[in-house]
Amino acid sequence: MYDKLLEINNLHVNYKTADDVVYAVNGLNLSVRKGETLGLVGETGSGKTTVALSILKLLPEKIGFISNGRIWFESVDITKTSEKEMRRVRGEQISMIFQDPMTSLNPTIRVGEQIAENLLLHKKDMTKKQISDRVDEILRLVGLTKEKKNDFPHQLSGGMKQRVVIALALACEPKLLLADEPTTALDVTIQAQVLSMMHKLKEKLDTSMILITHDLGVVANNCDRVAIMYAGQIIEEGNIRDIFTAKHHHPYTLGLFGSIPDMSKKTRRLAPIDGMMPDPTNLPDGCHFWPRCTDRMDVCKMCEPNPCYKDTHMIKCHLYKDLYNERGKDYIVGKDE
């Protein structure tokens, strides 16, 4: 049995508006082991951020709903916890680095006070001196001097803001870190520095992490396992070797690789995936990817494919129903039986 920290079973998340119902997550299964980094990859609109918000129960009030499924965190079903209980979980056991550091910090409060506020909420046994020392320590860990705690967010560069956001997320040494495209707003050089720092801090604090991104290059250098997401479902999953070197892949995964520049080949244009993400208010029948798939068959339009497994590699595609097994003996999805 795997030592799982987080386990998501058959998760369905909808956004209900006055006009339509947005089917953002549709039967998602996912697990994260202790000390593991999982890369959650997909185009904009695939439902990645919705999954992270569901784990923290931060879906928009009266609009976002978990319509089905369970989210287990250390044997506790988060979907059944109260708001009061979730306030104790957020920040202390599960933290999130949001996508835009510019809007993640309160512009009217000094950054040191914002980090201290998290400690005051969750570490009630700490004295003011201990909290002040901890703020200095966590700022040093993310590569900032302790003097920066007296600055307001507008006095910091984009890279510094992101480091403060990471310090805020890691202040209480959470067991699970949700990083939602944490380097999107940064230039390439700073991206590399921030990702390297996050990796070192994760190893130092023994924190598990879900790294949400659309960049397979970031995944290759920072993740242990990868889950490819499309239209609210995991359509391929495996370890780094499975995703980057295996013989067989989902057509969508192949499309993602085709969109990456290959420095060893001379070409005039990249090979983007034709078409657009499906309308989440009116998802196509059968496989959600078939309108964009060059390998589509008649069965793809009528029947949703079952996940097929080969050891640690999973592909949800009709192409592999004869090559892969219905359930791999070395791969477990859902609750341990």
MARDOBA-512321 format. One record per residue: residue number from 1; residue in three letters; x, y, z of N, C-alpha, C in turn. Coordinates in steps of 0.001 Angstrom, whole numbers, plus 500000, padded with zeros to 6 digits. Layout:
<atoms>
   num   residuo      n_x      n_y      n_z     ca_x     ca_y     ca_z      c_x      c_y      c_z
   NUM       ALA        X        Y        Z        X        Y        Z        X        Y        Z
...
</atoms>
This chain:
<atoms>
   num   residuo      n_x      n_y      n_z     ca_x     ca_y     ca_z      c_x      c_y      c_z
     1       MET   500840   498807   500000   500000   500000   500000   500875   501244   500000
     2       TYR   500531   502216   499133   501315   503430   499054   501007   504346   500229
     3       ASP   502000   505125   500606   501860   506049   501716   501289   507359   501170
     4       LYS   499981   507413   501011   499337   508552   500350   499018   509658   501340
     5       LEU   499279   510884   500913   498924   512050   501705   497583   512607   501256
     6       LEU   497389   512689   499948   496158   513219   499366   495614   512220   498360
     7       GLU   494294   512057   498366   493661   511149   497417   492312   511722   496995
     8       ILE   492147   511884   495690   490910   512431   495132   490216   511339   494348
     9       ASN   488945   511106   494670   488179   510032   494038   486967   510592   493305
    10       ASN   486918   510395   491981   485740   510696   491162   485200   512105   491419
    11       LEU   486083   513095   491393   485700   514472   491716   484977   515136   490540
    12       HIS   483820   515727   490847   483056   516520   489877   482844   517902   490485
    13       VAL   483219   518949   489742   483033   520323   490212   482306   521118   489137
    14       ASN   481233   521803   489536   480452   522622   488611   480422   524066   489091
    15       TYR   480343   524982   488119   480073   526392   488402   478687   526704   487852
    16       LYS   477774   527082   488731   476398   527359   488319   476176   528860   488210
    17       THR   475783   529300   487022   475463   530704   486793   473994   530824   486412
    18       ALA   473557   532047   486204   472153   532259   485842   471839   531690   484462
    19       ASP   472870   531578   483610   472633   531142   482233   472975   529674   481989
    20       ASP   474079   529211   482569   474567   527868   482250   475212   527217   483460
    21       VAL   475511   525923   483303   476315   525179   484271   477643   524839   483604
    22       VAL   478727   525276   484226   480066   524994   483703   480574   523715   484369
    23       TYR   480847   522694   483558   481349   521410   484068   482877   521463   484047
    24       ALA   483450   521961   485147   484881   522263   485183   485747   521032   485438
    25       VAL   485307   520161   486353   486040   518924   486670   485055   517766   486565
    26       ASN   485467   516708   485855   484517   515663   485491   485071   514266   485762
    27       GLY   484914   513807   487003   485337   512450   487350   486825   512298   487505
    28       LEU   487461   513219   488197   488922   513219   488329   489372   512312   489472
    29       ASN   490391   511499   489198   491046   510666   490208   492520   511038   490265
    30       LEU   493011   511266   491483   494383   511732   491633   494875   511407   493032
    31       SER   496165   511138   493170   496740   510910   494493   498138   511497   494552
    32       VAL   498548   511882   495759   499884   512429   496001   500465   511721   497211
    33       ARG   501668   511195   497065   502334   510518   498176   503097   511525   499031
    34       LYS   503448   511122   500216   504221   511982   501108   505600   512241   500513
    35       GLY   505999   513518   500496   507298   513907   499971   507398   513963   498462
    36       GLU   506281   513777   497763   506278   513692   496303   505884   515023   495673
    37       THR   506413   515298   494468   505978   516436   493675   505240   515916   492450
    38       LEU   503979   516291   492331   503150   515896   491199   502948   517098   490287
    39       GLY   503256   516941   489008   503011   517989   488035   501635   517822   487415
    40       LEU   500798   518843   487506   499460   518825   486913   499505   519738   485692
    41       VAL   499415   519137   484505   499701   519838   483257   498460   519883   482379
    42       GLY   498253   521007   481709   497152   521123   480766   497009   522547   480284
    43       GLU   496229   522724   479209   495986   524049   478674   495156   524890   479640
    44       THR   495133   526188   479396   494250   527073   480140   492801   526640   479933
    45       GLY   492073   526507   481037   490683   526082   480951   490473   524596   481141
    46       SER   491546   523856   481432   491400   522404   481601   490893   522021   482985
    47       GLY   490898   522965   483940   490365   522683   485274   491416   522529   486350
    48       LYS   492670   522864   486067   493755   522649   487023   493564   523473   488294
    49       THR   493315   524766   488122   493148   525644   489285   491911   525271   490081
    50       THR   490856   524842   489401   489637   524410   490096   489915   523234   491021
    51       VAL   490783   522323   490591   491154   521191   491446   491828   521691   492716
    52       ALA   492766   522633   492576   493473   523178   493747   492511   523901   494679
    53       LEU   491605   524700   494123   490630   525417   494954   489675   524450   495650
    54       SER   489376   523337   495010   488505   522329   495626   489182   521675   496823
    55       ILE   490489   521437   496713   491222   520826   497824   491167   521715   499058
    56       LEU   491214   523029   498857   491175   523975   499970   489754   524464   500271
    57       LYS   488775   523995   499515   487376   524441   499652   487295   525966   499539
    58       LEU   487916   526489   498489   487918   527923   498223   487176   528252   496930
    59       LEU   486279   527373   496504   485479   527653   495321   484580   528861   495574
    60       PRO   484276   529648   494538   483431   530832   494736   482109   530468   495414
    61       GLU   481791   531197   496467   480588   530911   497244   479335   531086   496394
    62       LYS   478426   530123   496493   477126   530107   495812   477234   529949   494297
    63       ILE   478447   529732   493808   478654   529517   492370   479341   528183   492115
    64       GLY   480453   527936   492836   481210   526708   492650   480781   525626   493622
    65       PHE   480552   524406   493106   480068   523303   493938   480786   522003   493586
    66       ILE   481119   521232   494614   481573   519855   494412   480308   519007   494350
    67       SER   479937   518567   493151   478681   517843   492967   478812   516361   493260
    68       ASN   480042   515848   493213   480253   514420   493492   481736   514190   493766
    69       GLY   482022   513075   494451   483407   512700   494695   483867   513002   496107
    70       ARG   485069   512536   496409   485663   512695   497733   487114   513164   497598
    71       ILE   487540   513979   498563   488931   514439   498648   489441   514036   500025
    72       TRP   490333   513067   500068   490869   512563   501336   492238   513174   501590
    73       PHE   492402   513798   502742   493704   514317   503163   494034   513682   504512
    74       GLU   495035   512790   504501   495401   512043   505698   494171   511404   506344
    75       SER   493398   510688   505538   492218   509917   505965   491037   510780   506390
    76       VAL   491133   512105   506245   490011   512998   506545   489360   513434   505235
    77       ASP   488041   513284   505134   487310   513673   503933   487061   515175   503969
    78       ILE   487827   515916   503161   487737   517367   503160   486359   517848   502704
    79       THR   485719   517090   501821   484422   517538   501303   483354   517596   502389
    80       LYS   483608   516945   503517   482624   516931   504601   483033   517773   505798
    81       THR   484162   518462   505706   484615   519276   506829   483908   520629   506832
    82       SER   483764   521212   508006   483128   522515   508145   484115   523622   507789
    83       GLU   483596   524841   507614   484460   525983   507312   485413   526256   508469
    84       LYS   484937   526073   509690   485782   526291   510862   486956   525316   510864
    85       GLU   486690   524061   510528   487756   523059   510472   488730   523361   509328
    86       MET   488215   523840   508195   489077   524141   507053   490008   525309   507349
    87       ARG   489580   526247   508172   490448   527377   508526   491684   526920   509282
    88       ARG   491544   525821   510005   492708   525272   510712   493625   524530   509751
    89       VAL   493050   524006   508664   493832   523251   507683   494601   524193   506756
    90       ARG   493911   525225   506271   494528   526155   505324   495687   526904   505981
    91       GLY   496816   526898   505310   497979   527617   505816   498863   526787   506709
    92       GLU   498251   525913   507532   499051   525093   508444   499375   523734   507845
    93       GLN   498373   523042   507284   498602   521715   506721   498623   521719   505196
    94       ILE   497802   522576   504598   497786   522733   503141   497892   524214   502822
    95       SER   498877   524587   502014   499054   525982   501609   499040   526079   500090
    96       MET   498751   527281   499610   498684   527487   498162   499468   528723   497769
    97       ILE   500267   528580   496719   500929   529713   496090   500082   530085   494883
    98       PHE   499458   531245   494935   498550   531634   493863   499328   532144   492660
    99       GLN   498627   532189   491524   499278   532434   490248   499891   533827   490135
   100       ASP   499230   534832   490671   499688   536208   490488   500138   536801   491820
   101       PRO   501444   536981   492019   501924   537536   493299   501469   538980   493513
   102       MET   501123   539675   492425   500714   541075   492547   499411   541208   493333
   103       THR   498537   540220   493210   497229   540284   493875   497132   539351   495079
   104       SER   498202   538632   495389   498175   537682   496500   498523   538328   497837
   105       LEU   499096   539542   497784   499512   540226   499002   498642   541459   499235
   106       ASN   498386   541749   500502   497629   542944   500863   498532   544171   500684
   107       PRO   498165   545113   499804   499061   546250   499518   499194   547239   500671
   108       THR   498331   547136   501687   498346   548116   502788   499064   547606   504031
   109       ILE   499566   546369   503996   500213   545775   505169   501637   545364   504802
   110       ARG   502573   545635   505688   503969   545243   505469   504055   543726   505335
   111       VAL   504994   543261   504493   505046   541833   504181   505372   540994   505415
   112       GLY   506202   541520   506321   506524   540783   507542   505297   540559   508404
   113       GLU   504415   541552   508459   503188   541424   509247   502252   540389   508632
   114       GLN   502260   540286   507303   501397   539307   506638   501861   537877   506923
   115       ILE   503177   537678   506953   503702   536353   507303   503429   536055   508776
   116       ALA   503626   537055   509632   503385   536878   511069   501928   536560   511356
   117       GLU   501014   537130   510567   499583   536875   510775   499253   535397   510615
   118       ASN   499889   534757   509641   499680   533319   509435   500158   532517   510645
   119       LEU   501303   532914   511207   501848   532239   512384   500971   532485   513617
   120       LEU   500476   533707   513776   499604   534023   514911   498329   533187   514884
   121       LEU   497832   532921   513672   496593   532167   513530   496768   530693   513849
   122       HIS   497906   530117   513441   498073   528667   513546   499046   528222   514638
   123       LYS   499924   529095   515083   500919   528737   516095   500697   529569   517356
   124       LYS   499605   529293   518026   499197   530117   519171   500132   529986   520370
   125       ASP   500977   528957   520384   501893   528770   521508   503188   529560   521339
   126       MET   503373   530217   520185   504598   530969   519934   504502   532370   520548
   127       THR   505601   532832   521101   505655   534201   521633   505911   535188   520493
   128       LYS   505755   536487   520787   506002   537508   519777   507446   537457   519292
   129       LYS   508361   537186   520204   509778   537095   519834   510015   535901   518906
   130       GLN   509402   534775   519219   509551   533590   518385   508952   533814   517001
   131       ILE   507824   534509   516936   507191   534788   515642   508079   535713   514816
   132       SER   508632   536741   515472   509524   537665   514769   510753   536937   514233
   133       ASP   511315   536052   515040   512487   535277   514607   512129   534338   513455
   134       ARG   510918   533767   513516   510485   532854   512460   510280   533605   511139
   135       VAL   509753   534816   511219   509587   535633   510014   510950   535911   509392
   136       ASP   511935   536279   510218   513291   536525   509714   513865   535263   509066
   137       GLU   513624   534124   509707   514171   532859   509210   513566   532472   507867
   138       ILE   512234   532590   507747   511587   532156   506512   511924   533099   505354
   139       LEU   512127   534391   505660   512556   535316   504612   513956   534967   504132
   140       ARG   514819   534579   505074   516181   534170   504695   516140   532910   503837
   141       LEU   515233   531986   504165   515130   530746   503408   514733   530989   501955
   142       VAL   513932   532025   501715   513514   532314   500336   514419   533341   499662
   143       GLY   515538   533651   500293   516538   534503   499661   516344   535984   499832
   144       LEU   515637   536393   500893   515439   537812   501169   516054   538171   502524
   145       THR   516492   539400   502649   517043   539854   503932   515898   540154   504901
   146       LYS   516193   540082   506187   515153   540315   507185   514636   541749   507155
   147       GLU   515431   542658   506619   514989   544057   506532   513789   544214   505595
   148       LYS   513621   543265   504666   512513   543346   503715   511151   543186   504395
   149       LYS   511128   542689   505622   509846   542507   506303   509163   543835   506592
   150       ASN   509907   544906   506561   509335   546229   506824   508838   546920   505558
   151       ASP   508990   546271   504405   508557   546856   503140   507094   546526   502854
   152       PHE   506462   547413   502107   505136   547138   501567   505301   546432   500218
   153       PRO   504286   545663   499773   504431   544925   498510   504847   545772   497321
   154       HIS   504365   547026   497246   504691   547844   496074   506162   548249   496039
   155       GLN   506872   548054   497135   508294   548391   497181   509179   547234   496696
   156       LEU   508570   546110   496384   509318   544921   495976   509157   544663   494488
   157       SER   510160   544039   493882   510065   543633   492477   509151   542412   492369
   158       GLY   508830   542024   491132   507963   540863   490924   508541   539591   491517
   159       GLY   509861   539391   491326   510508   538212   491877   510494   538197   493395
   160       MET   510697   539378   494002   510662   539475   495464   509259   539204   495997
   161       LYS   508242   539730   495308   506854   539472   495722   506570   537969   495714
   162       GLN   507022   537291   494651   506766   535855   494574   507480   535107   495687
   163       ARG   508668   535545   496048   509394   534921   497155   508655   535133   498477
   164       VAL   508055   536318   498649   507273   536577   499867   506039   535683   499901
   165       VAL   505386   535508   498759   504214   534628   498683   504600   533203   499050
   166       ILE   505763   532756   498573   506245   531408   498914   506561   531330   500404
   167       ALA   507180   532379   500952   507469   532417   502392   506182   532346   503197
   168       LEU   505157   533054   502759   503860   533043   503429   503250   531648   503415
   169       ALA   503380   530947   502275   502814   529602   502146   503566   528573   502987
   170       LEU   504880   528789   503164   505710   527793   503850   505965   528123   505317
   171       ALA   505431   529231   505802   505745   529689   507164   505427   528642   508217
   172       CYS   504321   527942   508070   503906   526941   509067   504343   525527   508701
   173       GLU   505201   525411   507688   505719   524114   507224   504578   523146   506920
   174       PRO   503748   523470   505914   502602   522608   505590   503038   521261   505038
   175       LYS   502139   520297   505125   502419   518968   504594   502210   518910   503083
   176       LEU   501332   519793   502567   501034   519807   501130   501045   521246   500634
   177       LEU   501771   521474   499539   501857   522795   498927   501244   522730   497531
   178       LEU   500284   523623   497266   499661   523729   495954   500253   524951   495262
   179       ALA   501026   524732   494212   501696   525832   493512   501034   526026   492156
   180       ASP   500225   527083   492036   499453   527326   490820   500229   528245   489884
   181       GLU   500963   527631   488950   501799   528366   487999   502560   529488   488700
   182       PRO   503412   529136   489648   504036   530142   490515   505036   531056   489829
   183       THR   505402   530758   488585   506417   531587   487914   505889   532275   486661
   184       THR   504574   532265   486459   503998   532804   485225   504343   534278   485016
   185       ALA   504310   535071   486082   504507   536517   485954   505978   536929   485993
   186       LEU   506894   535957   486011   508315   536271   486172   509077   536042   484874
   187       ASP   510205   536750   484723   511035   536517   483542   511782   535194   483690
   188       VAL   512370   534728   482596   512922   533372   482537   514007   533144   483585
   189       THR   514900   534112   483774   515993   533954   484739   515456   533815   486158
   190       ILE   514506   534669   486527   513930   534618   487868   513103   533342   488042
   191       GLN   512433   532889   486967   511683   531631   487024   512584   530492   487496
   192       ALA   513755   530381   486873   514676   529305   487224   515114   529401   488679
   193       GLN   515376   530609   489149   515804   530805   490537   514689   530410   491511
   194       VAL   513460   530835   491222   512332   530551   492117   512039   529051   492162
   195       LEU   512056   528390   491004   511787   526954   490965   512870   526168   491702
   196       SER   514122   526566   491524   515215   525916   492242   515062   526093   493744
   197       MET   514691   527311   494162   514489   527590   495581   513336   526754   496144
   198       MET   512228   526661   495390   511076   525878   495843   511443   524414   496013
   199       HIS   512239   523895   495078   512662   522494   495157   513512   522238   496401
   200       LYS   514441   523147   496688   515300   522996   497863   514491   523090   499153
   201       LEU   513537   524035   499206   512708   524186   500401   511825   522964   500603
   202       LYS   511288   522416   499506   510470   521209   499599   511267   520054   500195
   203       GLU   512512   519899   499737   513360   518831   500264   513694   519090   501734
   204       LYS   513960   520332   502086   514343   520678   503456   513192   520456   504429
   205       LEU   511972   520808   504003   510806   520724   504886   510022   519430   504710
   206       ASP   510430   518570   503743   509750   517302   503461   508265   517540   503142
   207       THR   508027   518503   502282   506669   518875   501894   506299   518212   500571
   208       SER   505063   517715   500476   504542   517248   499194   504054   518455   498402
   209       MET   504037   518341   497062   503655   519498   496258   502907   519071   495012
   210       ILE   501870   519837   494668   501226   519748   493360   501624   520996   492596
   211       LEU   502384   520827   491535   502875   521939   490725   501993   522049   489485
   212       ILE   501165   523085   489452   500249   523311   488338   500955   524159   487291
   213       THR   500999   523676   486061   501726   524385   485020   501244   523927   483648
   214       HIS   501617   524673   482619   501402   524228   481241   502749   524020   480547
   215       ASP   503827   524098   481312   505187   524022   480777   505798   522659   481102
   216       LEU   505919   521800   480088   506479   520465   480313   507964   520527   480661
   217       GLY   508655   521608   480270   510053   521774   480656   510191   521945   482153
   218       VAL   509297   522713   482769   509290   522886   484222   509023   521548   484903
   219       VAL   508097   520771   484343   507746   519469   484912   508941   518529   484897
   220       ALA   509673   518496   483785   510786   517561   483633   511856   517756   484693
   221       ASN   512039   518998   485145   513118   519302   486077   512688   519335   487533
   222       ASN   511380   519281   487798   510940   519510   489168   509967   518468   489723
   223       CYS   509481   517548   488912   508403   516654   489360   508836   515190   489392
   224       ASP   508191   514436   490282   508392   512991   490360   507385   512247   489486
   225       ARG   506149   512757   489483   505078   512171   488675   504351   513286   487930
   226       VAL   503646   512903   486858   502959   513878   486020   501550   513392   485729
   227       ALA   500588   514323   485790   499211   514032   485388   498824   515043   484313
   228       ILE   498421   514559   483146   497999   515415   482040   496480   515571   482123
   229       MET   496016   516818   482147   494602   517102   482357   493996   517749   481118
   230       TYR   492779   517295   480774   492064   517868   479642   490564   517840   479930
   231       ALA   489927   518981   479805   488475   519104   479992   488017   518488   481309
   232       GLY   488788   518748   482364   488373   518313   483693   488651   516868   484024
   233       GLN   489451   516183   483204   489777   514781   483454   491282   514560   483325
   234       ILE   491790   513544   484043   493179   513107   483854   493176   512120   482700
   235       ILE   493861   512482   481604   493826   511599   480430   495145   510822   480255
   236       GLU   496165   511193   481034   497403   510401   481070   498123   510706   482367
   237       GLU   498735   509681   482946   499438   509859   484219   500556   508832   484326
   238       GLY   501651   509256   484957   502760   508337   485165   503933   509057   485781
   239       ASN   505018   508308   485990   506215   508965   486492   506921   509685   485338
   240       ILE   508013   510371   485647   508701   511158   484629   509134   510294   483448
   241       ARG   509620   509110   483730   510064   508216   482654   508888   507828   481753
   242       ASP   507726   507540   482364   506547   507164   481586   506143   508274   480618
   243       ILE   506130   509508   481119   505624   510618   480317   506621   511054   479247
   244       PHE   507910   511002   479553   508895   511562   478625   509582   510515   477748
   245       THR   509551   509237   478125   510284   508251   477325   509463   507031   476916
   246       ALA   508227   506895   477381   507419   505725   477033   507083   505719   475537
   247       LYS   506794   504556   475012   506511   504397   473581   505143   504960   473222
   248       HIS   504164   504788   474121   502789   505171   473814   502360   506375   474650
   249       HIS   501577   507260   474022   501054   508426   474714   499662   508766   474205
   250       HIS   498918   509483   475023   497624   510003   474579   497870   511016   473459
   251       PRO   497008   511068   472441   497203   512047   471356   497323   513482   471851
   252       TYR   496645   513825   472943   496751   515181   473491   498151   515437   474048
   253       THR   498718   514437   474736   500078   514571   475264   501073   514752   474127
   254       LEU   500883   513989   473051   501759   514142   471881   501635   515552   471307
   255       GLY   500417   516106   471344   500226   517473   470873   500951   518482   471736
   256       LEU   500966   518260   473050   501698   519157   473946   503193   519109   473655
   257       PHE   503725   517905   473434   505146   517789   473099   505459   518447   471755
   258       GLY   504513   518359   470814   504725   518972   469504   504746   520477   469547
   259       SER   504235   521056   470623   504212   522513   470767   505473   523061   471408
   260       ILE   506401   522164   471788   507641   522576   472438   508747   522727   471394
   261       PRO   509491   523832   471382   510594   523973   470423   511649   522891   470622
   262       ASP   512113   522293   469540   513176   521285   469568   514451   521933   469025
   263       MET   515426   522151   469929   516647   522853   469545   517526   522040   468590
   264       SER   517253   520735   468466   518069   519887   467597   517539   519849   466158
   265       LYS   516356   520450   465932   515759   520416   464598   515526   521826   464081
   266       LYS   515687   522000   462775   515438   523283   462142   514044   523261   461540
   267       THR   513176   524123   462039   511804   524173   461536   511307   525606   461532
   268       ARG   510394   525907   460628   509892   527273   460496   508804   527564   461534
   269       ARG   508014   526543   461880   506894   526773   462790   506774   525604   463765
   270       LEU   506189   525880   464939   505838   524819   465870   504587   524109   465361
   271       ALA   504234   523010   466021   503064   522223   465600   502004   522278   466691
   272       PRO   501199   523331   466721   500174   523446   467766   499054   522435   467572
   273       ILE   498294   522189   468633   497137   521305   468548   496010   522063   467862
   274       ASP   495427   521481   466831   494342   522132   466112   493126   522316   467016
   275       GLY   492372   523387   466777   491135   523592   467508   491341   524229   468866
   276       MET   490246   524285   469612   490231   524917   470925   489684   523942   471960
   277       MET   489924   524275   473239   489323   523495   474317   487808   523488   474140
   278       PRO   487137   522377   474467   485677   522333   474303   484975   523274   475273
   279       ASP   483781   523708   474895   482964   524558   475741   482567   523771   476989
   280       PRO   483000   524193   478186   482706   523404   479394   481222   523382   479771
   281       THR   480413   524216   479124   478963   524151   479362   478287   523159   478430
   282       ASN   479023   522678   477426   478454   521752   476443   479553   520820   475948
   283       LEU   480021   519950   476831   481112   519041   476492   480656   518002   475473
   284       PRO   481522   517609   474551   481132   516608   473543   480924   515235   474171
   285       ASP   480063   514441   473542   479862   513060   473997   481117   512241   473737
   286       GLY   481201   511092   474415   482347   510222   474228   483613   510823   474812
   287       CYS   484718   510653   474121   485989   511254   474540   485932   512757   474294
   288       HIS   486246   513553   475301   486161   514999   475162   487170   515556   474157
   289       PHE   488199   514785   473828   489257   515272   472943   489003   514952   471471
   290       TRP   487986   514140   471163   487852   513646   469792   487705   514752   468739
   291       PRO   487054   515905   469014   486955   516917   467940   488309   517467   467487
   292       ARG   489350   517334   468307   490671   517859   467965   491671   516755   467631
   293       CYS   491252   515507   467759   492178   514367   467661   492328   513908   466217
   294       THR   493554   513753   465771   493824   513269   464418   493688   511752   464315
   295       ASP   493623   511051   465460   493499   509589   465468   492095   509130   465866
   296       ARG   491113   510020   465801   489772   509674   466279   489138   508563   465450
   297       MET   488345   507766   466159   487582   506685   465545   486105   506908   465866
   298       ASP   485241   506119   465251   483808   506281   465497   483460   506052   466961
   299       VAL   484149   505103   467596   483854   504799   468999   484174   505974   469908
   300       CYS   485131   506812   469504   485522   507969   470320   484371   508963   470467
   301       LYS   483510   509049   469447   482411   510001   469466   481236   509513   470311
   302       MET   481205   508219   470587   480035   507642   471275   480317   507219   472708
   303       CYS   481514   506695   472966   481814   506098   474278   483034   506770   474905
   304       GLU   482915   507108   476178   484068   507637   476909   485034   506494   477187
   305       PRO   486320   506660   476896   487274   505566   477109   487508   505288   478589
   306       ASN   487806   504037   478903   488194   503664   480256   489693   503870   480423
   307       PRO   490150   504197   481635   491592   504288   481862   492248   502933   481643
   308       CYS   493375   502931   480941   494129   501706   480694   495510   501850   481320
   309       TYR   495991   500786   481944   497204   500871   482748   498270   499893   482264
   310       LYS   499505   500323   482388   500663   499448   482200   501675   499834   483260
   311       ASP   501744   499034   484305   502578   499345   485470   502172   500715   486030
   312       THR   503093   501686   486030   502801   503000   486607   502223   503990   485595
   313       HIS   502008   503546   484374   501571   504431   483299   500082   504231   483023
   314       MET   499320   505329   482973   497896   505283   482660   497607   506166   481460
   315       ILE   496816   505637   480521   496345   506416   479374   494845   506176   479234
   316       LYS   494100   507244   479107   492652   507142   478935   492327   507397   477470
   317       CYS   492393   506310   476661   492226   506452   475220   491842   505099   474617
   318       HIS   490909   505116   473651   490486   503875   472992   491616   503227   472197
   319       LEU   492624   503981   471802   493716   503431   471004   494477   502335   471733
   320       TYR   494454   502375   473084   495324   501481   473852   494565   500424   474648
   321       LYS   493294   500223   474349   492524   499256   475133   493029   497826   474953
   322       ASP   493709   497552   473829   494252   496203   473606   495722   496099   474005
   323       LEU   496401   497219   474172   497814   497210   474529   498035   497319   476030
   324       TYR   497151   498058   476705   497251   498263   478146   496142   497493   478848
   325       ASN   496291   497291   480148   495303   496561   480917   494232   497494   481462
   326       GLU   493086   496917   481806   492017   497703   482417   492473   498305   483736
   327       ARG   493299   497568   484478   493806   498060   485764   495168   497446   486000
   328       GLY   496191   498273   486039   497545   497768   486213   497775   497249   487621
   329       LYS   498468   496151   487756   498664   495543   489077   499549   496393   489975
   330       ASP   500415   497241   489371   501330   498058   490171   500865   499498   490309
   331       TYR   499656   499781   489832   499174   501171   489869   497803   501187   490524
   332       ILE   497627   502032   491487   496386   502063   492249   495758   503444   492133
   333       VAL   494512   503503   491742   493767   504746   491705   492584   504596   492645
   334       GLY   492322   505603   493465   491212   505542   494395   491629   504946   495718
   335       LYS   490663   504693   496565   490954   504174   497908   491563   502784   497821
   336       ASP   492524   502520   498693   493105   501175   498771   492039   500187   499197
   337       GLU   492015   499070   498496   490992   498069   498804   491553   496991   499716
</atoms>
